Structure formats: C-alpha cells, structure tokens
Amino acid sequence: MRLDIDEENNEAKEEQREAVSILEIFQFATIKDKTLILIGLITSISMGLSFPIMNIFFGNLVDSFVIYQRALNAKQANRTNFYNNSNADFEKEFRDDIMKNSLALFGSGIVVFLISYVMVLCFGLSAKNQTQRIRLNFFKSVLKQDMSWFDTRGSKDFASKVTTDLLKIETGIGEKIGLCVFFVSSSIFSILFSFYYGWKLTLILLAVAPIVAIANGLAAKIQTTMSIKESNAYAKAAEIAEEVLSSIRTVYAFGGQEKEVKRYSNSLIEAKRSGIKRSIATGVSTGFVFFGTFAGYAISFWFGLKFVMDNEYTAKMLMIIFTNVMFGAYFFGEASPHLEAFSIARGAAKGIFDIIHTIPKIRKDSSYDQTINQMQGKIEFVSVFFTYPSRPDSLVLQGFNLTINPGETVAIVGPSGCGKSTVIQLLQRFYDPDDGHILVDGKKITEINVGWLRDQIGTVGQEPALFATTIGENIKLGNLSASQKDIEAAAIDANAHDFISKLPLKYETMVGERGSQLSGGQKQRIAIARALVKKPKILLLDEATSALDLESEAVVQAALERASVGRTTIIIAHRLSTVQSADKIVAVDKGRVVEIGTHQELMERKGLYYNLVSRQQPVEEIETAPLKKELLQRIRSLSLKPMFLDKATSTTELNAAEEVKIQSRGMREVIKLVLRYKILLLLGCIASALCGAAMPFYSIIFGEILASLSEPQKMANQRVYLSLLFLILGAVYCVAAILQKYTFGVIAERITMKLRVMVFSAYLQREASFFDDHNNSVGALCSRLSADASAVHGAGGTRISILVQAVSTLTMVTVIALIFNWKLGLMSMAFIPLYLGSSIAEVLSTRQSIEGDVKASEESTKIAIETLNNIRTVMSLHLENHFYGKFRNALQKNDKNSSFKCHIRGLVLGFSQGVPNFGYSLTLYYGSVLVINGEMHYGDVFKVIECMLFAVLSLGQSLAFASDFRKGKTAAKNIYKFLAQKASYDLNTGKILSSLDARIAFNSVYFSYPTRPNIQVLNGLSMKIDKGQTVALVGGSGCGKSTCIQLIERFYDCDLGEVCVDGVNVEHLNLCWLRSKIGFVQQEPTLFSYSILENIAYGDNSRSIPMEEIIEAAKKANIHNFIENLPQGYATNVGDKGSQLSGGQKQRIAIARALIRNPSILLLDEATSALDSESEKIVQEALDEAMKGRTSLVIAHRLSTIQNADKIIVLKDGKVIEEGNHQTLLAKRGAYFEL
C-alpha cells in the first residue's frame, strides 16, 4: 500500500545511471598515485612485450629441434649428403642453439619477476591510497549535504557503499588494471610480431577477431549495467537493515521480525538476478573468446602447414606466428575477468562519486560568508513561507513574522504540527525559506557562515541524541575546548552531576549507542548540559524538559532560566506552566503568528493561548503549587538511582573448544550450502573440468603438429584432421565456459542471498541486551552483514569453479607427462610445487593483516553510521569536522599493514609470472638431452612442456583470486561463529494460555543490567496489577519505571524473583504470543520509512488489516483529520524515522499503532509527552477509553494524566514506597504528595 512518488522517480533515475568513465574513476589520484600508476603501466606493458620476445626464443628452439630431427631422418635414410658436417658437429650445434635460447628464456623469467613485482606494488599502493581518499571524500561530502538531501535521499546505504562498493573499486583499480594492461599489451605486441614474421597467416588468424571483439563489447556493457543494478539493490537492502536494527525494540514489541526478514529478503532478489545475468555475460564473453581462439588455431594450421609444405614459411616462422597469435588470443581472453573487475568498479563508483560531487544548496563552511562581530542575538522572521522538500504540497509556515530582541526569552506555543519546531530548524539553517527572510543582528542568515552561526546557537531537541562514548565526552561535544571543570559545571546546572557521580566510572561511563543505557530523563539532562557548556549567544529549547519528572524539571527549569539570562532564548513547550515567565509568548496556528504578548496579556485576551492554558492550568496548579518552593530547596538532595547499563551480551558465548571448532568449520558450512544445489553443482563441475582439460588436449594436438614439421608426408596427411580437432575443442570449451559461469554464478548469488538473510534473521532473534553491547552497534552489524556476505561470494561460486578447473588441468597434465616420458614429466612437475609454495606463503603472510583490515573498516563504518543516524545533532553542534576526523583516524590505523601486503603480493605474483619461463628453459634443455639420447621424440617433449606451461598458468589464474577465497574463508568463519551463538531464549517455544485475564505481578524482583551487576536497578520490587486495572508508575527519573515495562515485554529477564502474567512466569510463556497481547507506546516513538497506513498497520503483523480499522485507530489517536488533509493521505511516507512529521504527530501515529492490535495489556511509557495540551486532552480521553477493560500500566511525569488511574505506585531506588489512588496518596502527604 506504500506510495511515494518522489521515491519512485528517484528509483527510476537510479536505474538509468551509467558507470563513470575510465578517466573519471581515477579523479582522486594524486601526483604520487599517478606516478605509481604510470610506473605500473610501463611495467605492465614491459611484461606484455616480454612474452612475444619469449615466443621468438621458442620459435628458435622449435626450429633447432626440427632441423635436428630432419638431420636424424636423413641419416637414417642414408642420405648422408643432407649435412656436410659430421654427426658430432650437428649435435654440438643443436646443443649450442638449445643452450643459448634456454638461457635467454631463463633471463626473461628474471626480468618478468622484477617488473611483475614493481607493477603489483605500484598499482596496489595507488589503489589503497585512492580508495582511502574516496572513502574520506565520500564521508566528507555526505556530512556537507544539507538537511533536505537527507530528507529526500538519505544515507542509510552508507555501510553498503563504504564496504561492498569501495571494495569493488579498490579491486578494480588495483593490480587488476596492471594485469589487464599486461594481457592486452601482450596481445597487441604478439599480433605486431606476427605481422612482422608472416602477414598472410596473421591476417587469416585474425579473421575471427571482430566476432570475439563484438562479443566482448556486448558482454562488458551487460556486466556494467548489471553491476549498477546489483549495487543499487544492495544499497536498498542496507537501508532496510539499518532502519530495522536501529529500531529493534519497536520491531520486537510488535512482532515484526518475520515481516522485516521478508522485506529484507525481497530487497535482495533484484541483486541476485543482476548478479546471475552478469555471470552469464561473463560466460558468453569467455566462451566466444576461446572458441574464436581455437577456430583461429584450426585455420592457422590448415593454411600454415600448407605454407610450410610450399616452402613459403619455415618451421620457425610458423611457430613464432602461431604462438604469438595464440598467446595474443589467450591473453585477450584472460583480460576479460580483470576487465570485468574494472567495469564493476566503474559501476560501483558511480553512486559514490555522484554523492561526492553533489553540491549542497546550503554551504556550511564557505569562506565567502560573513560572521558577526560582537553578536547581540537579535532575530527577525520576515514574511517567511516554507514547505519541507519531501512534502512540497504541505505549506508549514505561511507568512510567519516575528522579531526577538537581544537577551529576550520568547516562548512559541501552539497546536501540534503548527510549525513551532520548523522555526527552530530554519533558524539553525537546516533549510532555507521558500520565500521571506530570516535575519540575525540585521544580517540575512543566508549571508552568514553556517558553521559559525551554529557555533553561536545551543540547542536541546525534543528527542535527545547521545553518542556511543562517555558521558563526559558527550557533554564536551557541545564545546570541544571545554575543560573537565566546565563539563562538571554544565552538568550541575542541568541537574545531571548527582546521578553521574553515583556511577562507578562517573564521567567516564559509556552511555551506549544513542544513549540506550540511560533513562529518558538522564539523556535529556546530559543533552541540556551539552548545550550549556557551549555558552551560546542564542539558546533553542525544543521541549527540553519533556522527558523529566516534575522534581527534576523544577530544578532544570530554574537552571535553564539562569542560563537564558543575557542570551536570546526561544522555548517550545507543550507544558505551558514552564513558559509563563517568558518575556514574550508567541501563539502560532497553521504556520502564522496569531498572538504575541506576556502570559498575563495573552490570558486577558482570551484567544488561542488562553484556550491552550485553560485546558492545562487547573490541573497543573493542583500538581505543582503546594510544594513548589519546598521542592526547589530539597530536590538537589534527592537520591536518584539511575537505570543504567553499559554493555550486555546475554547471548550464549562459545567456549574455547567450540571457538576452534567454528573457526575450522566456516567454509565447510558454505560448502554444505553449495551442495544443496546438486544438479547445478554437478553441471558446473563437469563444465569446469572440461574447461580445465581443454588446454592439456590442446598440448597433445600442438605436439602432434610440431612432430609433423620434420616429416612432410605426415604433415600433408594430418593437416585436415588436426585442424578439425582444434575446431571441435573450441566448440566444447565455448559451451562449457557458458555453463560454468552460469551454474556457479547462480549458486554464488543464491548462497550470498541466503547468508545475508540468515545473518539478518539471526540478528532479529537476539535478545535486546545483544544490541546494548557497543561491539554490536548498528553500524558494526550493517558493516558485517554487507562485508562478510560479499566476501563469501568471493570464496564460493566462481572461485570454486576455478579450483575445479585447476584440479582438472593438473590431473590431465600429470597423466600426460607420465605417459610420454616420466623423466621429463617429473622434472616439469617439479616446478608446480614451487608455484604452490608461493601461494601458501602469501596466505600465511597476509592472514593477520586481512583480519586487521576488517576490524579497521568496521570501526570506521561504525563511527560513520552513528554520525549519520544523528545528523541533525551533528549539524546543530557543528561537529562535522570532528566526526570526520574520528573517521579518518580509524582508517589510518591499518595503513602500514596495507603497504606490507602490497609488497608481499608483488613478490608472490612476480615469482608466479617468472616460474613458467624458468620451467620452460630448464625442461626444454633437458628435453633436448633426452632427444639426443634417443629416449623420446621432440614432438613429445613439447606435449609435456606445453602441458606444464598451462598447468602453471591455471594455477596463476587461481592465485589471482586467492585473496578472494581467503577473505571468504575468514568471513565464513565470522558468520558461522555468530550463527552458533544462540539467544538465551527461543521466541516460539513456551506456554500459550487458552485465555488471558492479563493479571500482572512482580514478585520480589531484583534486576541489574547483565554486565553491570554492581548497579541494582530493581531491589526486591513487588507489585500487583489486577485484571482490567489501570496502574500508574511514578517516581524520580531513573528509579526503574521504564525497566518494569521492559521486563513485562521480556526484553530482559529478572536476576531474582519473577514477573508473572496470570500467575505464570513470563519466562515460561511463548514470547511471540505474549508480545502479541501487549500494546506498547514508547517515550520516544519510532516510526519506519513506510507510509502512515503501513506504520499504523505495523501494530498487528499477524494479519492483513482492513482500511476501516486503520481509520478507526487513527481517529481514536486524534490523527485522522491531519492525515486526511495531506495530499497523499494515508499513503504519505513518513520519512526516515518519521522525520517528515512533528513529535506530536509521530506520537499519535504510535498510539494508533498500539491500538490497532486490540491488546489485552496496554503499556504507555510517556505516551502523551510530545503532545500539545489540546491534542493531549483528546488523546488522553481516547487512551482512557482504550484502557477500559484492559490491564494498563502507565508511566507519566505529567501527573495530570494519571489522576484517574485505579492505582498509583510510587517507586524510588527500585522499590515500591507508596501505592494507592490519587486522593488516598494526596491525603497521606508522602512521596506522591511531594511530587
């Protein structure tokens, strides 16, 4: 039912985008990087030149063998006049020729080793540097964007882009470019040399080149297109994962796990399809390249042997032309996967570069903008009209005019959604007005440096955002130059110092992600301290005390009044008793100022303000008047025990033996997943084996052709037969290559999707305490989800096919070598272990550094995700540069290891490129000895040696992707280590009651958060809530009220005692069933980026909800009329975390969501805290009606909302100190009376 036209248009544009150009992808290369690339290109081209030269030496060797064999044949035929020299002379000449050319081959191997090392090192270092720079520029650019960009596009796919996409870029612009240039240049030089030695045959061989080129071009285009679509699909999946994990308690409370897993899974389908299509394109490209190559061989020997028979070509010329064209075609085919990696990198870079080059409408640190000397703080709004960019049809401010004088305290009041918070956002220049002007000290804020302006403004928002660091650091973020003394002074003014001092680590205590380890009141007071430590010229308070209990509010309000002295202060508050002392009160309705004056003046006018106050004041006077003076005197001595935890991991941990078992099991489990697709795997393995066997078969055919060169009659007889064999071999390889890439591509994509879904699903099965662990922040979890699954994709699928292909080649090579001559065969195979040894050395030397890379990337991603999740707070505090610095520092930790890996990789690949030359030179020399000794025919020598060459090349191909396999193995270990850790409970087991009376009892409950056992939150709490009873919990902030709700929802389990529902311990009840009977409205409502309709329907995920019920729930929550007036009505998208709605609107949708499921138990944690008085009264009536016949537990700081409760329970230090109804407790004149 979700409908969002803007989003659909954006998606269409995304699909139409193309990859960046070849030069654009290097736009972040410095002079140093360009120099490295230039050196790398020169060495790559030099490597390309070395192979045609080697083929000349090879042609000389073949010529020597043929001449020697013809001499032997002539001697055996008694044609002694064939040579004038004696037998000893031509043997010596043969030995000398072989020695000279063998040494030349060996020398070329040394040269290739050195230039390969330099090439890999240069490209590796350049890629690392560029990727680091891209990563930094990407994050910097995102931080520079204005708020409208975040509203309309957002950055929830950041984890995907900085892990998966940047990994593709680093791979594509690294050594893969060098190898691609090497293969392409080698092809070009080979063709040029071929033309030099024989243009006729070369032209004939190149006749198939256009077909191959067209096939490659089309395949590259498809690969790039599919890569872009795949990247977009993964980005959308990453957005969903981030949204769900950051709202995990809401998902749990409403049983949304299955729905979110399905949504995430569906988002991956397009990525899977695009990946499969890309695999098919690669298979077609590879298959046609090799078919063309073998077809070229067939034509080559058809004509080539004829030219030799006609004495137009010598054996040497034929071999130089043939081997050069052969290597040219082979290397052209080998360039395909490396070119694919580059194409993928270009596609992945497009989305990242687009964001980097996006210029925000509001420039934050423009050097051309002005500042104000000796700022006074006068603020003027002149005929301001404004609509949010994501809702251009809904006018929020309509000719808003207001003047605020320096040092004046102005309160803005009005109904929810009238534009109050919008005024604050415009003043901070999160947005620019559509029309009109905002002036500060007479200057338009569009002409003032935005960063400087925000430094002069202190803001406390309606929903305080803290960062996953210490309390002291969170306060210091308001002023990075603040001393510890300044921090403590600000905390004292915000009434936070006392509770902080009671913590074991005091100001060094970690607050958890988004401040999740603190109660709402504690978070709010730290946010106030953060604003005060800034010592701002302008103070903006948007419901700054909404989350505080009355005791704390009285003192904090007094502190804020002191802080506002000498400062221009704007206050937004629904609790109108807190703004009565303001110098000026501005009443706003429908985006216009309708009244301005003092409290007394506006009360006398009896207009909008009077109507708002009259709904609140009578009750509030009862609540606060009797003891207001006494309260201010004694509040600071209150013992406020905090609800606090730093880290929790009640997830079952693995012991040492299990840890070792999992480490060795990771890839085995991936193989098990592969084995599920038996038919595809069988077909893929057969195809891979055929591909692997093709080159050894080629060696046999090639050896037969060489053998025929010394016997003209045999040459004439076998010319047609041998040419047809090449053609058949090419056709078989073409079909096998397409089948190989398709089958393993399908397997890899299915496994990757399955692993992503398995891990995401496992996240949603964890208990709530798992997410309290700072190691399991949203950023870290999203990074692991993206990076590990992508790495396993590299280890499975295509890489398995390469392994099977290599094994097939090695098996065939071994058999052929031993059949034709075991001596030469053993000597040839002696070089294969050398190559394998270099591969093993690489694995051992880089294993630890790879794990370091993962940790470094995860740490930086975690910082970035946290920053972007709290972007409004970051912008308000002007902390973009601060968090950019943290991000940069996290990335720089692993620089040395990265450079070391480049050196190792260069040495290993250099050695691997040199080994074929070393092997060729030594085995050919030894083969010549065997030929002279009469132990084998020279044709068999080339069969064995060619087999060895292609075995080494096959291993080289495997080694080129060895790092992918190694990373995949590490990732598989990480994934299955995580999956092996089971949650402490099973969601779907336990008792289901046949009927539910909804009686709740806490029996001597003791509770402390799992890893903070020294901080007791509940101390023997006992209380009972009878069927249908409404019970209110009150008490100081941090006394354990919200903890009670979390224990009923079973986000945590008790340490001692029990929480019972209908006499049954909740730990014995089926958890899904229990939560389905509970309606929950949180203090800080969390909405999803669905439509309004879908957000309300989220309250009951067990069924499809009729529209009539949706509307009825919305009416009960007093939100229906507002929704109906929106252009898209219930189909309106609420934005990221409901960012397109005001706090009151979000809260009312959250209430409708709770009511839609018709719960037996209703839990209301400050359910009306964000509502204005008018809305609160109506919603409170709706809630009172909704609570009838239901067992309800209400937490409220605004005591007027709970006076009608059947029972009020007062908590302090995790214990019940009073209980009774409102009148009874007032008569006692105890703790409740004082509240």
GIHUFEN-V163086 format. One record per residue. N is the residue number from 1. PHI is phi as a letter, one per 30 degrees, with the letter a starting at -180 (none if undefined). Layout:
N;PHI
N;PHI
This chain:
1;none
2;d
3;b
4;b
5;d
6;e
7;d
8;d
9;d
10;d
11;d
12;d
13;d
14;e
15;d
16;d
17;d
18;c
19;d
20;d
21;d
22;d
23;d
24;d
25;d
26;c
27;d
28;c
29;d
30;d
31;e
32;d
33;d
34;d
35;d
36;d
37;d
38;d
39;d
40;d
41;d
42;d
43;d
44;d
45;d
46;d
47;d
48;d
49;d
50;d
51;d
52;d
53;d
54;d
55;d
56;d
57;d
58;d
59;d
60;d
61;d
62;d
63;e
64;d
65;d
66;d
67;d
68;d
69;d
70;d
71;d
72;d
73;d
74;d
75;d
76;d
77;d
78;i
79;c
80;d
81;d
82;d
83;b
84;d
85;d
86;d
87;e
88;d
89;d
90;d
91;d
92;d
93;d
94;d
95;d
96;d
97;d
98;d
99;d
100;d
101;d
102;d
103;d
104;d
105;d
106;d
107;d
108;d
109;d
110;d
111;d
112;d
113;e
114;d
115;d
116;d
117;e
118;d
119;d
120;d
121;d
122;d
123;d
124;d
125;d
126;d
127;d
128;d
129;d
130;d
131;d
132;d
133;d
134;d
135;e
136;d
137;d
138;d
139;d
140;d
141;d
142;d
143;d
144;d
145;d
146;d
147;d
148;d
149;d
150;d
151;d
152;c
153;c
154;i
155;b
156;d
157;c
158;e
159;e
160;d
161;d
162;d
163;c
164;d
165;d
166;d
167;d
168;d
169;d
170;d
171;d
172;d
173;c
174;c
175;d
176;e
177;d
178;e
179;d
180;d
181;d
182;e
183;d
184;d
185;d
186;d
187;d
188;d
189;d
190;d
191;d
192;d
193;d
194;d
195;d
196;d
197;d
198;a
199;d
200;d
201;d
202;d
203;d
204;d
205;d
206;d
207;d
208;d
209;e
210;e
211;d
212;d
213;d
214;d
215;e
216;d
217;d
218;d
219;d
220;d
221;d
222;d
223;e
224;d
225;d
226;d
227;d
228;d
229;d
230;d
231;d
232;d
233;d
234;d
235;d
236;d
237;d
238;d
239;d
240;d
241;d
242;d
243;d
244;d
245;d
246;d
247;b
248;d
249;d
250;d
251;e
252;d
253;d
254;c
255;i
256;c
257;e
258;d
259;d
260;d
261;d
262;d
263;d
264;d
265;d
266;d
267;d
268;d
269;d
270;d
271;d
272;d
273;d
274;d
275;d
276;d
277;d
278;d
279;d
280;d
281;d
282;d
283;d
284;d
285;d
286;d
287;d
288;d
289;d
290;d
291;d
292;d
293;d
294;d
295;d
296;d
297;d
298;e
299;d
300;e
301;d
302;d
303;d
304;d
305;d
306;d
307;d
308;d
309;d
310;d
311;i
312;d
313;c
314;c
315;d
316;e
317;d
318;e
319;d
320;d
321;d
322;d
323;d
324;d
325;d
326;e
327;d
328;d
329;d
330;d
331;d
332;d
333;d
334;d
335;d
336;e
337;d
338;d
339;d
340;d
341;e
342;d
343;d
344;d
345;d
346;d
347;d
348;d
349;d
350;e
351;d
352;d
353;d
354;e
355;d
356;e
357;c
358;d
359;c
360;d
361;d
362;c
363;d
364;d
365;b
366;d
367;d
368;d
369;d
370;c
371;b
372;c
373;d
374;h
375;d
376;c
377;j
378;d
379;b
380;b
381;c
382;c
383;h
384;d
385;c
386;a
387;b
388;d
389;e
390;d
391;b
392;d
393;c
394;c
395;d
396;c
397;c
398;b
399;i
400;d
401;b
402;a
403;b
404;b
405;d
406;e
407;i
408;d
409;c
410;b
411;c
412;c
413;b
414;l
415;d
416;d
417;i
418;d
419;j
420;d
421;d
422;d
423;e
424;d
425;d
426;d
427;d
428;d
429;h
430;d
431;b
432;c
433;d
434;d
435;a
436;j
437;b
438;b
439;c
440;b
441;h
442;i
443;c
444;d
445;d
446;d
447;c
448;c
449;e
450;d
451;e
452;d
453;e
454;d
455;d
456;d
457;c
458;c
459;b
460;b
461;d
462;d
463;b
464;d
465;c
466;c
467;c
468;d
469;b
470;d
471;d
472;d
473;d
474;d
475;d
476;d
477;d
478;d
479;a
480;d
481;c
482;d
483;d
484;d
485;d
486;d
487;d
488;d
489;d
490;d
491;d
492;d
493;d
494;c
495;h
496;c
497;d
498;d
499;d
500;d
501;d
502;d
503;d
504;e
505;c
506;h
507;d
508;c
509;d
510;d
511;c
512;i
513;d
514;h
515;i
516;d
517;d
518;c
519;d
520;e
521;d
522;d
523;d
524;d
525;d
526;d
527;d
528;d
529;d
530;d
531;d
532;d
533;d
534;d
535;h
536;d
537;d
538;b
539;c
540;c
541;b
542;c
543;h
544;d
545;c
546;d
547;c
548;c
549;d
550;d
551;d
552;d
553;d
554;d
555;d
556;d
557;d
558;d
559;d
560;d
561;d
562;d
563;d
564;d
565;d
566;i
567;b
568;d
569;b
570;c
571;c
572;c
573;a
574;d
575;d
576;d
577;d
578;d
579;c
580;d
581;d
582;d
583;d
584;b
585;c
586;c
587;c
588;c
589;b
590;h
591;i
592;b
593;d
594;c
595;b
596;b
597;l
598;d
599;e
600;d
601;d
602;d
603;d
604;d
605;d
606;h
607;c
608;e
609;d
610;e
611;d
612;d
613;d
614;d
615;d
616;c
617;d
618;e
619;d
620;d
621;d
622;d
623;d
624;c
625;d
626;e
627;b
628;d
629;d
630;d
631;d
632;d
633;d
634;c
635;d
636;d
637;c
638;d
639;c
640;c
641;d
642;d
643;d
644;b
645;b
646;c
647;a
648;b
649;b
650;d
651;e
652;e
653;d
654;c
655;d
656;e
657;d
658;d
659;e
660;d
661;d
662;d
663;e
664;d
665;c
666;e
667;d
668;d
669;d
670;d
671;d
672;d
673;d
674;d
675;d
676;d
677;c
678;d
679;d
680;d
681;d
682;d
683;d
684;d
685;d
686;d
687;d
688;d
689;d
690;d
691;d
692;d
693;d
694;d
695;d
696;e
697;d
698;e
699;d
700;d
701;d
702;d
703;d
704;d
705;d
706;d
707;d
708;d
709;d
710;d
711;b
712;e
713;d
714;d
715;d
716;d
717;d
718;c
719;e
720;d
721;e
722;d
723;d
724;d
725;e
726;d
727;d
728;d
729;d
730;d
731;d
732;d
733;d
734;e
735;d
736;d
737;d
738;d
739;d
740;d
741;d
742;d
743;d
744;d
745;d
746;d
747;e
748;d
749;d
750;d
751;d
752;d
753;d
754;d
755;d
756;e
757;d
758;e
759;d
760;d
761;d
762;d
763;e
764;d
765;c
766;d
767;d
768;d
769;d
770;e
771;d
772;d
773;d
774;d
775;d
776;c
777;d
778;e
779;d
780;d
781;d
782;d
783;d
784;d
785;e
786;d
787;d
788;d
789;d
790;d
791;d
792;d
793;e
794;d
795;d
796;c
797;h
798;e
799;d
800;d
801;d
802;d
803;d
804;d
805;d
806;d
807;d
808;d
809;d
810;d
811;d
812;d
813;d
814;d
815;d
816;d
817;d
818;d
819;d
820;d
821;a
822;d
823;d
824;d
825;d
826;d
827;d
828;d
829;d
830;d
831;d
832;d
833;e
834;d
835;d
836;d
837;d
838;d
839;d
840;d
841;e
842;d
843;e
844;d
845;d
846;c
847;e
848;d
849;d
850;d
851;d
852;d
853;e
854;d
855;d
856;d
857;d
858;d
859;d
860;d
861;d
862;d
863;d
864;d
865;d
866;d
867;d
868;d
869;d
870;c
871;d
872;d
873;d
874;d
875;d
876;e
877;d
878;h
879;c
880;e
881;d
882;d
883;d
884;d
885;d
886;d
887;d
888;d
889;d
890;d
891;d
892;d
893;d
894;c
895;d
896;d
897;d
898;d
899;d
900;d
901;d
902;d
903;d
904;d
905;d
906;d
907;d
908;d
909;d
910;d
911;d
912;d
913;d
914;d
915;e
916;e
917;d
918;d
919;d
920;e
921;d
922;d
923;d
924;d
925;d
926;d
927;d
928;d
929;d
930;d
931;d
932;d
933;d
934;i
935;d
936;a
937;d
938;d
939;d
940;d
941;e
942;d
943;d
944;d
945;d
946;d
947;e
948;d
949;e
950;d
951;d
952;d
953;d
954;d
955;d
956;d
957;d
958;d
959;d
960;e
961;c
962;d
963;d
964;d
965;d
966;d
967;d
968;d
969;d
970;d
971;d
972;d
973;d
974;d
975;d
976;d
977;d
978;d
979;d
980;d
981;d
982;c
983;d
984;d
985;b
986;c
987;d
988;c
989;c
990;j
991;d
992;c
993;d
994;d
995;b
996;b
997;d
998;i
999;d
1000;c
1001;b
1002;c
1003;c
1004;h
1005;d
1006;c
1007;a
1008;b
1009;d
1010;e
1011;c
1012;b
1013;d
1014;d
1015;c
1016;d
1017;d
1018;c
1019;b
1020;i
1021;d
1022;b
1023;a
1024;b
1025;b
1026;d
1027;e
1028;i
1029;d
1030;c
1031;c
1032;c
1033;c
1034;b
1035;l
1036;d
1037;d
1038;i
1039;d
1040;j
1041;d
1042;d
1043;d
1044;e
1045;d
1046;d
1047;d
1048;d
1049;d
1050;h
1051;d
1052;b
1053;c
1054;d
1055;d
1056;b
1057;i
1058;a
1059;c
1060;c
1061;b
1062;h
1063;i
1064;c
1065;e
1066;d
1067;d
1068;c
1069;c
1070;d
1071;d
1072;d
1073;d
1074;e
1075;d
1076;d
1077;c
1078;c
1079;c
1080;b
1081;b
1082;d
1083;d
1084;c
1085;d
1086;c
1087;c
1088;c
1089;d
1090;c
1091;d
1092;e
1093;e
1094;d
1095;d
1096;d
1097;d
1098;d
1099;d
1100;b
1101;d
1102;d
1103;a
1104;d
1105;c
1106;d
1107;d
1108;d
1109;d
1110;d
1111;d
1112;d
1113;d
1114;d
1115;d
1116;d
1117;c
1118;h
1119;b
1120;d
1121;d
1122;d
1123;d
1124;d
1125;d
1126;d
1127;e
1128;c
1129;h
1130;d
1131;d
1132;d
1133;d
1134;d
1135;i
1136;d
1137;h
1138;i
1139;d
1140;d
1141;b
1142;d
1143;e
1144;d
1145;d
1146;d
1147;d
1148;d
1149;d
1150;d
1151;d
1152;e
1153;d
1154;d
1155;d
1156;d
1157;c
1158;h
1159;d
1160;d
1161;b
1162;c
1163;c
1164;c
1165;c
1166;h
1167;d
1168;c
1169;d
1170;c
1171;c
1172;d
1173;d
1174;d
1175;d
1176;d
1177;d
1178;d
1179;d
1180;d
1181;d
1182;d
1183;d
1184;e
1185;d
1186;d
1187;d
1188;d
1189;i
1190;c
1191;d
1192;b
1193;b
1194;c
1195;c
1196;a
1197;d
1198;d
1199;d
1200;d
1201;d
1202;b
1203;d
1204;d
1205;d
1206;d
1207;b
1208;c
1209;c
1210;c
1211;c
1212;a
1213;h
1214;i
1215;b
1216;d
1217;c
1218;a
1219;a
1220;l
1221;d
1222;e
1223;d
1224;d
1225;d
1226;d
1227;d
1228;d
1229;h
1230;c
1231;d
1232;d
1233;d
1234;d
1235;d
